């Protein structure tokens, strides 16, 4: 026991110089946090210290190997998605031809065609979602930012969603708010939330656009909330619903033959890319409320035709 204690003591004494130098080597901590945050190209600067140099080289080799693997996986998903698009277009066109002549088919064939149409649409959505996710993983997202009148933009996004007649309420002050964002991708955010509410929400969703008061600066953000009437999401599962292909209890209750399992993950990634955030809460009456919070770029001067109260569509 004495020998063992002596060995431990000597080991501690021998390691003190290195640990002391690590404590005064702040770049190692910064680099580790950067890697954990997704900045995979982070590397440690070379050092003349022989011991720390070995650690720096090992850290850089590890980071390079991690970056290579993640980029390879992202390229694979992207390549697969691209390769699937051409046969999917052919399949979709063939299904459209058959669907145009469905009245000539027997009832059993019509039922089979309906299943085929639904599966092809779901497959197309999955491929598009995988392609978009792979762009995030590869760091290849390129935003096309423009000024958008929030209320009008949300109306247009709902009009081309799976529930074009969903109820929309716009607060008076939010009617003229302007945000700067990528029109196509923000429309995808709204469409995904509407689809999620349609599939899991037990009825038509209620959508609200309202202003959010910022701390110390009024009208800093705008809220776009989509409320459904489904089973809701428990506190333990609120972070899981935004994971890719979420598993566990939340997946069991909110699973469906529709969707790709990537819709809410894309909502989170796209929203955060544009400087916003998304949260989910359970409403008292039952159901879930998904709220997207986005920074505003300004306020457009109201016209004479603007209503004095919030509008419902």
NUNU-363227 format. One record per residue: x, y, z of N, C-alpha, C, CB in turn. Coordinates in pm, whole numbers, padded with zeros to 5 digits, always signed. Glycine has a CB too. Example, Ala and Ser with C-alpha at 12.3 -4.5 7.8 and 13.67 -1.06 7.14 Angstrom:
% residues 2
+01319-00569+00780+01230-00450+00780+01320-00330+00780+01131-00447+00905
+01285-00225+00708+01367-00106+00714+01290+00003+00787+01408-00060+00572
This chain:
% residues 313
+00082-00121+00000+00000+00000+00000+00086+00126+00000-00093+00000+00121
+00199+00120+00077+00287+00236+00080+00345+00263-00057+00399+00215+00182
+00385+00153-00126+00441+00171-00260+00337+00229-00356+00494+00036-00314
+00213+00177-00343+00106+00229-00430+00079+00377-00404-00025+00148-00409
+00076+00414-00276+00053+00555-00242+00166+00642-00293+00038+00571-00091
+00289+00587-00281+00405+00663-00329+00399+00682-00480+00535+00593-00289
+00354+00576-00550+00342+00586-00697+00241+00690-00738+00305+00452-00757
+00126+00692-00668+00023+00792-00699+00075+00932-00672-00104+00766-00615
+00148+00947-00561+00204+01077-00526+00302+01125-00630+00271+01072-00390
+00390+01034-00673+00488+01071-00777+00417+01106-00908+00588+00956-00801
+00310+01031-00940+00236+01061-01063+00174+01199-01060+00129+00957-01087
+00117+01234-00945+00058+01368-00933+00163+01476-00947-00014+01382-00798
+00277+01452-00885+00385+01551-00893+00433+01567-01036+00502+01511-00802
+00442+01454-01108+00492+01459-01245+00394+01527-01339+00522+01319-01295
+00262+01515-01308+00162+01571-01398+00134+01718-01371+00033+01494-01387
+00178+01767-01255+00147+01907-01222+00200+02008-01323+00203+01941-01086
+00321+01992-01373+00368+02092-01471+00280+02099-01595+00510+02061-01512
+00234+01983-01645+00151+01983-01766+00014+02041-01737+00138+01840-01821
-00049+01998-01626-00182+02051-01595-00178+02200-01567-00242+01978-01475
-00068+02245-01506-00054+02389-01481-00046+02466-01612+00070+02417-01394
+00025+02409-01709+00037+02476-01839-00095+02472-01916+00149+02413-01922
-00171+02362-01897-00301+02354-01964-00396+02460-01912-00362+02216-01946
-00387+02490-01782-00475+02590-01723-00446+02729-01778-00461+02591-01572
-00323+02753-01819-00289+02885-01873-00286+02881-02026-00152+02932-01819
-00344+02777-02084-00349+02763-02230-00496+02774-02272-00285+02625-02278
-00552+02896-02267-00696+02914-02285-00745+02872-02423-00734+03057-02261
-00658+02877-02524-00702+02844-02659-00751+02700-02669-00590+02866-02757
-00700+02610-02584-00745+02471-02587-00890+02461-02544-00657+02384-02496
-00930+02538-02444-01068+02538-02398-01159+02598-02504-01082+02615-02266
-01116+02709-02562-01195+02776-02666-01214+02684-02786-01126+02907-02710
-01105+02615-02825-01113+02526-02940-01207+02409-02914-00975+02474-02977
-01199+02352-02794-01286+02240-02761-01432+02281-02765-01251+02184-02623
-01464+02400-02711-01601+02449-02713-01647+02477-02856-01615+02575-02627
-01556+02528-02940-01592+02555-03079-01625+02426-03153-01476+02629-03150
-01546+02323-03131-01572+02193-03194-01707+02139-03148-01460+02092-03160
-01734+02149-03018-01861+02100-02964-01978+02179-03021-01862+02110-02810
-01955+02307-03056-02060+02390-03113-02079+02374-03262-02033+02531-03083
-02000+02285-03324-02018+02258-03466-01916+02322-03558-02150+02301-03507
-01823+02401-03503-01720+02464-03589-01605+02364-03604-01669+02601-03527
-01622+02270-03695-01531+02158-03708-01397+02194-03770-01595+02050-03789
-01385+02313-03827-01258+02353-03886-01165+02420-03784-01283+02448-04004
-01205+02420-03658-01123+02481-03552-00999+02396-03527-01205+02497-03421
-00886+02465-03514-00761+02395-03485-00682+02475-03381-00677+02375-03615
-00594+02406-03308-00506+02471-03211-00381+02524-03281-00468+02373-03099
-00337+02641-03236-00215+02700-03290-00093+02619-03244-00202+02849-03247
+00010+02610-03327+00133+02538-03286+00196+02606-03164+00235+02533-03403
+00262+02528-03083+00330+02579-02964+00470+02520-02956+00250+02546-02836
+00560+02596-02895+00698+02549-02883+00717+02457-02762+00793+02667-02871
+00618+02452-02675+00627+02363-02560+00620+02218-02610+00512+02393-02457
+00719+02135-02582+00721+01999-02636+00603+01913-02591+00849+01931-02597
+00563+01927-02463+00450+01846-02414+00318+01893-02473+00444+01852-02261
+00296+02026-02472+00172+02078-02526+00165+02061-02678+00157+02225-02489
+00280+02058-02742+00283+02038-02887+00226+01901-02924+00425+02052-02940
+00258+01799-02844+00204+01666-02868+00052+01667-02853+00266+01562-02773
+00004+01733-02748-00140+01742-02725-00209+01820-02837-00169+01808-02591
-00146+01930-02881-00205+02012-02987-00216+01933-03117-00122+02139-03009
-00110+01859-03151-00112+01780-03274-00218+01670-03267+00025+01718-03300
-00230+01607-03151-00330+01502-03135-00471+01559-03145-00313+01430-03000
-00492+01677-03082-00622+01743-03089-00657+01778-03233-00623+01870-03001
-00562+01835-03306-00586+01874-03444-00613+01754-03533-00466+01952-03498
-00539+01644-03510-00564+01522-03588-00703+01468-03562-00459+01415-03554
-00745+01471-03434-00879+01424-03398-00986+01511-03464-00897+01425-03246
-00966+01643-03458-01064+01736-03517-01073+01717-03668-01027+01881-03484
-00958+01698-03733-00956+01677-03878-01028+01549-03916-00811+01674-03930
-01004+01441-03839-01071+01314-03867-01222+01326-03847-01014+01203-03776
-01262+01399-03742-01405+01419-03716-01470+01500-03828-01426+01490-03582
-01402+01606-03871-01456+01690-03978-01469+01610-04108-01365+01812-04001
-01367+01530-04139-01371+01450-04262-01487+01351-04260-01238+01375-04280
-01508+01288-04146-01615+01189-04138-01752+01253-04151-01607+01111-04008
-01772+01364-04081-01903+01430-04087-01930+01484-04228-01910+01544-03984
-01827+01543-04291-01844+01594-04426-01871+01480-04525-01721+01672-04470
-01807+01365-04503-01831+01250-04591-01974+01200-04576-01732+01136-04558
-02022+01194-04453-02160+01150-04430-02259+01248-04492-02187+01134-04281
-02228+01379-04479-02318+01480-04536-02320+01470-04689-02275+01621-04492
-02203+01448-04749-02196+01433-04895-02273+01310-04940-02051+01425-04942
-02264+01203-04860-02335+01081-04895-02485+01106-04899-02302+00969-04797
-02538+01172-04794-02682+01202-04790-02722+01292-04907-02719+01268-04657
-02637+01388-04937-02666+01478-05048-02664+01405-05182-02567+01594-05050
-02563+01320-05201-02551+01245-05327-02668+01151-05346-02420+01167-05330
-02706+01082-05238-02820+00990-05247-02947+01066-05282-02838+00914-05114
-02967+01181-05217-03087+01260-05244-03091+01306-05389-03093+01381-05150
-02977+01351-05441-02971+01396-05581-03002+01280-05676-02834+01456-05613
-02945+01163-05648-02965+01048-05735-03109+01001-05735-02874+00934-05693
-03178+01020-05624-03317+00975-05614-03414+01070-05682-03355+00959-05470
-03374+01193-05704-03468+01292-05756-03515+01257-05897-03405+01429-05754
-03423+01213-05984-03460+01183-06123-03561+01069-06133-03336+01149-06204
-03532+00950-06074-03635+00844-06081-03764+00882-06012-03581+00717-06019
-03755+00965-05908-03878+01009-05840-03963+01096-05931-03843+01085-05711
-03898+01182-06010-03973+01266-06103-04044+01180-06206-03880+01367-06172
-03975+01076-06255-04036+00985-06351-04154+00912-06289-03933+00885-06404
-04133+00863-06167-04239+00791-06096-04358+00882-06070-04187+00734-05964
-04332+01005-06029-04439+01100-06001-04518+01132-06127-04381+01229-05942
-04448+01151-06239-04518+01179-06365-04604+01061-06407-04417+01213-06475
-04554+00939-06387-04631+00819-06422-04755+00807-06336-04545+00694-06407
-04741+00839-06207-04855+00832-06116-04960+00935-06155-04810+00854-05971
-04916+01053-06198-05011+01156-06240-05091+01110-06362-04937+01287-06271
-05024+01041-06455-05094+00990-06574-05200+00888-06533-04993+00926-06674
-05163+00798-06442-05259+00698-06395-05374+00762-06318-05190+00593-06306
-05341+00864-06237-05444+00930-06157-05544+01004-06246-05380+01028-06058
-05497+01053-06359-05587+01123-06451-05690+01029-06512-05506+01191-06562
-05662+00898-06510-05754+00800-06568-05809+00706-06461-05683+00719-06678
-05814+00753-06338-05857+00667-06229-06003+00623-06243-05840+00740-06098
-06086+00705-06312-06227+00668-06328-06245+00543-06414-06304+00784-06391
-06142+00511-06494-06150+00393-06579-06106+00266-06505-06065+00413-06704
-06056+00282-06382-06004+00168-06307-06112+00108-06218-05884+00210-06222
-06098-00021-06187-06188-00080-06088-06159-00023-05949-06174-00234-06087
-06253-00041-05859-06241+00020-05725-06115-00024-05652-06364-00015-05642
-06079-00151-05663-05959-00201-05595-05833-00134-05648-05948-00353-05610
-05827-00114-05779-05711-00048-05839-05705+00099-05797-05715-00058-05993
-05819+00163-05781-05822+00301-05736-05766+00313-05595-05964+00357-05741
-05801+00219-05508-05748+00221-05371-05597+00204-05371-05813+00110-05287
-05547+00114-05457-05403+00094-05466-05334+00218-05520-05371-00028-05555
-05399+00285-05616-05342+00408-05672-05335+00518-05567-05424+00455-05792
-05438+00528-05483-05438+00630-05377-05319+00609-05282-05570+00626-05299
-05294+00484-05247-05179+00453-05161-05049+00490-05229-05179+00305-05122
-05041+00461-05359-04919+00491-05434-04896+00642-05442-04927+00432-05575
-05001+00718-05467-04990+00864-05474-04939+00920-05341-05126+00928-05511
-04995+00870-05231-04956+00919-05099-04810+00884-05069-05047+00861-04992
-04770+00762-05103-04632+00720-05073-04530+00795-05159-04617+00570-05095
-04564+00821-05285-04473+00897-05372-04456+01039-05318-04526+00900-05517
-04566+01100-05275-04558+01236-05219-04473+01237-05092-04700+01290-05188
-04491+01136-05008-04412+01127-04885-04264+01104-04918-04464+01013-04795
-04237+01021-05017-04100+00994-05057-04034+01120-05112-04096+00882-05162
-04108+01198-05190-04054+01324-05242-04020+01419-05128-04155+01390-05338
-04109+01427-05030-04082+01513-04916-03959+01470-04839-04201+01516-04823
-03943+01338-04823-03827+01286-04752-03698+01320-04825-03838+01135-04736
-03697+01305-04956-03577+01336-05035-03542+01484-05025-03598+01296-05183
-03643+01571-05036-03617+01714-05026-03566+01752-04887-03743+01793-05059
-03624+01690-04783-03580+01719-04647-03437+01671-04624-03673+01653-04545
-03404+01552-04675-03267+01501-04663-03168+01592-04734-03258+01359-04719
-03208+01641-04850-03121+01730-04926-03095+01859-04850-03183+01761-05063
-03198+01914-04788-03182+02038-04711-03099+02015-04586-03320+02096-04673
-03123+01903-04517-03045+01870-04398-02899+01851-04433-03101+01744-04330
-02872+01786-04546-02732+01764-04586-02662+01895-04615-02726+01673-04709
-02736+01996-04661-02675+02128-04683-02633+02189-04551-02772+02221-04756
-02714+02172-04448-02676+02221-04315-02549+02152-04268-02791+02199-04214
-02547+02020-04278-02432+01944-04228-02305+01978-04303-02459+01795-04239
-02318+02010-04432-02200+02042-04511-02165+02190-04504-02222+02002-04656
-02244+02269-04432-02220+02412-04424-02243+02483-04556-02080+02437-04378
-02333+02428-04638-02355+02482-04772-02484+02562-04784-02357+02370-04873
-02545+02598-04671-02668+02677-04676-02635+02820-04719-02739+02676-04537
-02702+02867-04823-02685+03003-04871-02821+03073-04866-02626+03005-05016
-02833+03167-04775-02960+03237-04758-02975+03350-04859-02971+03292-04617
-03095+03366-04911-03128+03478-05000-03220+03572-04922-03197+03428-05135
-03158+03665-04852-03232+03750-04759-03300+03865-04831-03139+03804-04651
-03421+03896-04786-03495+04010-04838-03591+04058-04730-03572+03974-04969
-03638+04181-04744-03734+04235-04648-03873+04177-04677-03737+04390-04654
-03936+04123-04573-04067+04061-04588-04166+04125-04492-04059+03908-04564
-04281+04165-04542-04389+04213-04457-04450+04089-04391-04496+04296-04539
-04431+04076-04261-04457+03949-04192-04598+03897-04215-04433+03965-04044
-04698+03978-04187-04836+03931-04196-04871+03884-04336-04932+04042-04153
-04833+03965-04436-04863+03928-04574-04789+03802-04615-04828+04043-04668
-04664+03791-04570-04586+03671-04602-04650+03546-04543-04442+03687-04549
-04693+03552-04417-04754+03436-04352-04883+03398-04423-04781+03464-04203
-04963+03496-04465-05086+03467-04539-05053+03389-04667-05161+03598-04574
-04952+03434-04738-04914+03366-04862-04862+03226-04835-04808+03447-04937
-04784+03210-04729-04730+03078-04695-04840+02980-04659-04630+03090-04580
-04942+03027-04586-05054+02941-04549-05135+02903-04673-05145+03011-04445
-05150+02998-04765-05231+02975-04885-05177+02860-04970-05237+03102-04968
-05046+02835-04966-04988+02727-05046-04950+02607-04959-04865+02778-05121
-04996+02605-04834-04967+02494-04744-05072+02385-04763-04964+02541-04597
-05062+02280-04681-05158+02170-04690-05294+02206-04630-05104+02047-04620
-05303+02319-04560-05430+02367-04505-05446+02515-04541-05436+02346-04349
-05476+02543-04667-05479+02684-04712-05584+02769-04645-05500+02689-04858
-05686+02708-04581-05791+02785-04518-05778+02784-04366-05927+02732-04558
-05659+02755-04316-05636+02754-04172-05663+02894-04114-05491+02709-04139
-05711+02895-03991-05746+03021-03926-05620+03100-03891-05829+02995-03799
-05617+03227-03930-05503+03315-03903-05550+03439-03831-05430+03352-04033
-05481+03473-03723-05509+03596-03649-05382+03680-03645-05560+03566-03504
-05393+03806-03683-05279+03897-03684-05310+04013-03590-05249+03949-03829
-05220+04041-03496-05242+04152-03405-05225+04284-03480-05146+04144-03283
-05289+04391-03434-05281+04519-03505-05137+04568-03525-05360+04624-03431
-05053+04556-03422-04917+04608-03432-04830+04520-03521-04854+04619-03293
-04864+04390-03529-04784+04300-03612-04816+04313-03760-04805+04156-03569
-04925+04381-03791-04969+04392-03930-04864+04458-04019-05099+04470-03937
-04785+04550-03963-04690+04625-04044-04544+04596-04010-04716+04772-04029
-04520+04488-03937-04382+04453-03904-04311+04394-04026-04378+04353-03787
-04183+04428-04038-04101+04380-04148-03987+04298-04091-04046+04498-04235
-03964+04180-04147-03849+04099-04107-03763+04073-04229-03894+03965-04042
-03637+04040-04202-03545+04011-04310-03516+03861-04307-03412+04095-04297
-03552+03793-04414-03533+03648-04414-03534+03591-04555-03640+03581-04332
-03512+03461-04561-03514+03386-04686-03659+03343-04712-03417+03262-04681
-03722+03399-04813-03865+03376-04838-03897+03228-04853-03909+03451-04963
-03821+03157-04936-03852+03017-04962-03838+02932-04836-03761+02962-05072
-03733+02958-04760-03709+02873-04643-03803+02909-04527-03564+02886-04598
-03838+03035-04515-03936+03070-04412-04074+03015-04446-03943+03222-04394
-04107+03011-04575-04232+02948-04616-04229+02799-04581-04256+02968-04767
-04113+02738-04592-04096+02597-04554-04120+02580-04403-03955+02546-04592
-04075+02675-04324-04096+02670-04179-04246+02671-04149-04026+02789-04109
-04318+02766-04208-04463+02775-04185-04533+02649-04233-04521+02899-04256
-04497+02601-04352-04561+02482-04409-04537+02360-04321-04510+02456-04550
-04414+02344-04270-04384+02229-04185-04463+02233-04055-04234+02223-04156
-04477+02351-03997-04555+02362-03874-04704+02334-03899-04538+02502-03812
-04754+02380-04011-04893+02352-04048-04912+02203-04072-04934+02433-04173
-04819+02141-04144-04827+01997-04169-04822+01919-04038-04712+01951-04261
-04734+01960-03947-04722+01893-03819-04854+01901-03741-04608+01955-03737
-04917+02018-03744-05045+02035-03674-05155+01955-03741-05083+02184-03669
-05153+01948-03872-05256+01871-03945-05245+01722-03914-05243+01895-04096
-05122+01671-03913-05102+01527-03894-05122+01486-03749-04962+01486-03940
-05071+01568-03655-05071+01529-03514-05169+01609-03428-04933+01544-03458
-05232+01711-03485-05302+01807-03401-05449+01785-03378-05287+01935-03457
-05508+01682-03435-05648+01655-03406-05744+01758-03461-05668+01644-03261
-05711+01819-03569-05801+01919-03628-05722+02034-03687-05900+01971-03524
-05793+02133-03739-05726+02245-03803-05654+02331-03700-05828+02329-03882
-05534+02376-03733-05458+02459-03639-05507+02603-03639-05309+02455-03674
-05467+02674-03535-05491+02818-03526-05356+02888-03529-05572+02855-03396
-05339+02979-03622-05211+03045-03643-05223+03191-03601-05165+03034-03792
-05122+03237-03528-05124+03374-03477-04992+03442-03510-05149+03376-03323
-05002+03566-03557-04884+03651-03577-04897+03769-03482-04872+03699-03728
-04798+03786-03395-04804+03894-03297-04665+03948-03271-04869+03845-03166
-04662+04067-03212-04534+04130-03180-04483+04079-03046-04547+04283-03178
-04351+04074-03031-04288+04034-02905-04207+04150-02853-04199+03908-02923
-04236+04190-02731-04163+04300-02671-04025+04253-02626-04241+04359-02552
-03921+04317-02673-03786+04281-02633-03746+04351-02504-03688+04313-02742
-03644+04298-02440-03595+04358-02316-03521+04487-02347-03504+04259-02238
-03576+04598-02305-03509+04726-02327-03530+04784-02465-03365+04711-02304
-03587+04706-02558-03613+04759-02691-03746+04704-02742-03497+04722-02789
-03845+04791-02755-03978+04746-02796-03977+04692-02939-04079+04859-02784
-04066+04598-02964-04083+04540-03096-03951+04487-03154-04142+04643-03190
-03881+04410-03075-03755+04352-03121-03777+04227-03204-03667+04320-03003
-03887+04156-03177-03912+04030-03245-04059+04017-03282-03868+03911-03158
-04086+03924-03373-04221+03888-03408-04240+03740-03378-04251+03920-03558
-04361+03705-03334-04394+03566-03305-04488+03513-03412-04458+03552-03164
-04459+03392-03460-04550+03319-03547-04582+03189-03474-04487+03292-03692
-04704+03177-03423-04742+03062-03341-04843+02976-03415-04799+03108-03206
-04822+02845-03410-04915+02748-03469-04963+02657-03357-04847+02664-03586
-05091+02667-03325-05148+02592-03212-05238+02481-03266-05228+02686-03118
-05218+02359-03212-05302+02247-03255-05386+02197-03138-05216+02133-03312
-05465+02094-03163-05556+02041-03062-05531+01892-03039-05702+02063-03105
-05405+01852-03051-05369+01712-03035-05337+01674-02892-05252+01680-03121
-05258+01566-02874-05228+01518-02739-05129+01604-02663-05175+01380-02747
-05065+01698-02730-04967+01782-02662-04831+01715-02650-05017+01820-02524
-04736+01790-02602-04598+01742-02585-04558+01767-02440-04497+01813-02684
-04516+01663-02370-04479+01678-02230-04350+01757-02218-04464+01541-02162
-04322+01805-02096-04202+01885-02073-04075+01807-02106-04197+01932-01927
-04073+01678-02077-03955+01596-02102-03929+01574-02250-03969+01463-02033
-04032+01592-02331-04019+01560-02473-04008+01684-02562-04137+01478-02517
-04009+01802-02500-04012+01924-02582-03886+01947-02662-04037+02043-02494
-03774+01897-02614-03652+01909-02694-03641+01797-02795-03530+01910-02603
-03702+01681-02765-03691+01566-02855-03765+01587-02986-03744+01443-02786
-03875+01665-02983-03955+01680-03105-03878+01751-03216-04083+01755-03075
-03772+01823-03180-03693+01894-03281-03570+01813-03326-03648+02028-03225
-03557+01690-03277-03447+01606-03321-03484+01535-03451-03410+01504-03212
-03385+01501-03530-03409+01429-03654-03455+01286-03623-03282+01427-03742
-03564+01245-03686-03620+01112-03667-03634+01082-03518-03533+01005-03735
-03703+01171-03446-03716+01159-03301-03769+01022-03262-03807+01267-03245
-03713+00967-03154-03754+00837-03104-03803+00851-02961-03639+00735-03112
-03865+00748-02910-03912+00752-02772-04062+00773-02765-03841+00862-02694
-04110+00814-02649-04254+00830-02629-04316+00930-02721-04282+00869-02489
-04246+01040-02746-04300+01142-02834-04319+01088-02974-04210+01265-02837
-04226+01004-03019-04241+00946-03153-04359+00850-03158-04112+00874-03194
-04380+00778-03047-04491+00684-03044-04625+00752-03054-04485+00601-02920
-04640+00865-02985-04769+00933-02985-04788+01021-03107-04783+01017-02861
-04678+01071-03162-04691+01165-03272-04643+01105-03403-04615+01292-03242
-04633+00972-03407-04590+00906-03530-04706+00899-03628-04535+00765-03501
-04671+00884-03754-04773+00878-03857-04711+00824-03983-04836+01017-03883
-04796+00775-04072-04745+00730-04201-04706+00848-04288-04848+00645-04273
-04749+00968-04250-04714+01088-04325-04588+01151-04267-04830+01189-04323
-04524+01233-04347-04408+01307-04300-04280+01227-04311-04428+01350-04159
-04169+01299-04298-04038+01237-04314-03966+01217-04182-03953+01320-04404
-04018+01277-04074-03946+01272-03948-03841+01381-03937-03881+01137-03931
-03836+01469-04037-03736+01575-04039-03799+01714-04037-03648+01561-04162
-03932+01721-04042-03999+01850-04056-03968+01948-03945-04146+01831-04063
-03982+01905-03818-03956+01996-03707-03807+02022-03690-04013+01939-03579
-03723+01925-03724-03578+01948-03719-03539+02058-03818-03501+01817-03751
-03602+02057-03935-03576+02162-04034-03627+02297-03986-03640+02126-04168
-03742+02297-03920-03795+02423-03864-03692+02485-03770-03930+02398-03789
-03637+02405-03682-03539+02454-03585-03413+02505-03655-03503+02343-03485
-03361+02426-03748-03235+02464-03814-03254+02590-03898-03184+02349-03903
-03362+02596-03974-03386+02712-04060-03410+02838-03978-03504+02687-04153
-03488+02825-03871-03518+02941-03786-03392+02995-03721-03622+02904-03679
-03311+02907-03665-03188+02950-03598-03089+03009-03697-03124+02833-03523
-03087+02959-03820-02997+03014-03922-03031+03160-03951-03006+02931-04051
-03158+03196-03937-03200+03333-03962-03210+03416-03835-03334+03334-04033
-03140+03371-03730-03130+03448-03607-03248+03436-03514-03111+03587-03641
-03334+03338-03536-03451+03322-03452-03444+03198-03365-03574+03316-03537
-03559+03159-03312-03568+03040-03228-03708+02983-03238-03532+03072-03079
-03724+02858-03197-03854+02795-03197-03872+02719-03067-03871+02702-03320
-03990+02727-03009-04020+02657-02885-04156+02589-02899-04020+02755-02765
-04182+02494-02809-04311+02427-02806-04361+02427-02662-04302+02283-02863
-04489+02448-02646-04551+02446-02514-04686+02377-02525-04567+02590-02457
-04735+02325-02413-04867+02264-02407-04967+02369-02364-04868+02142-02309
-05073+02385-02442-05173+02487-02411-05271+02431-02309-05247+02533-02540
-05329+02517-02224-05419+02471-02117-05538+02390-02167-05470+02589-02038
-05591+02427-02284-05709+02359-02336-05676+02224-02398-05778+02447-02438
-05548+02192-02407-05506+02068-02472-05447+02097-02608-05623+01971-02484
-05340+02028-02640-05273+02052-02767-05138+02116-02746-05359+02137-02857
-05075+02151-02855-04941+02210-02851-04939+02341-02927-04837+02113-02910
-04852+02430-02883-04830+02557-02952-04683+02568-02988-04876+02678-02863
-04654+02565-03117-04518+02583-03166-04502+02730-03204-04488+02489-03287
-04404+02795-03143-04385+02939-03163-04248+02969-03220-04405+03015-03033
-04248+03031-03337-04124+03077-03401-04104+03223-03365-04129+03058-03557
-03986+03257-03318-03953+03394-03276-03843+03445-03369-03907+03399-03125
-03872+03551-03443-03779+03604-03542-03755+03753-03519-03831+03580-03684
-03631+03799-03541-03603+03942-03525-03667+04023-03637-03452+03968-03522
-03717+04140-03604-03776+04225-03706-03672+04323-03759-03899+04302-03650
-03695+04367-03883-03604+04462-03945-03656+04604-03933-03583+04427-04091
-03784+04619-03903-03841+04753-03891-03993+04747-03896-03788+04845-04001
-04053+04863-03911-04199+04874-03917-04235+04954-04040-04256+04940-03787
-04322+04897-04123-04367+04968-04243-04479+05064-04204-04415+04868-04352
-04476+05182-04261-04581+05280-04229-04717+05226-04273-04552+05417-04297
-04816+05225-04183-04948+05171-04221-05015+05256-04328-05039+05162-04098
-05089+05189-04415-05162+05261-04520-05300+05298-04468-05172+05176-04649
-05371+05377-04544-05505+05421-04502-05605+05305-04500-05555+05532-04596
-05572+05198-04575-05666+05086-04585-05647+04985-04474-05652+05019-04717
-05542+05000-04394-05516+04902-04288-05629+04903-04186-05381+04931-04218
-05669+04784-04146-05774+04773-04044-05719+04812-03910-05834+04631-04038
-05805+04863-03826-05761+04907-03694-05751+04792-03596-05855+05010-03640
-05808+04676-03631-05802+04562-03542-05741+04445-03614-05940+04527-03490
-05704+04343-03535-05643+04223-03592-05739+04157-03690-05604+04124-03481
-05683+04093-03789-05761+04031-03894-05766+03881-03876-05704+04066-04030
-05878+03822-03904-05891+03677-03901-05923+03631-04041-05999+03630-03800
-05853+03525-04083-05874+03469-04218-05925+03328-04203-05742+03471-04302
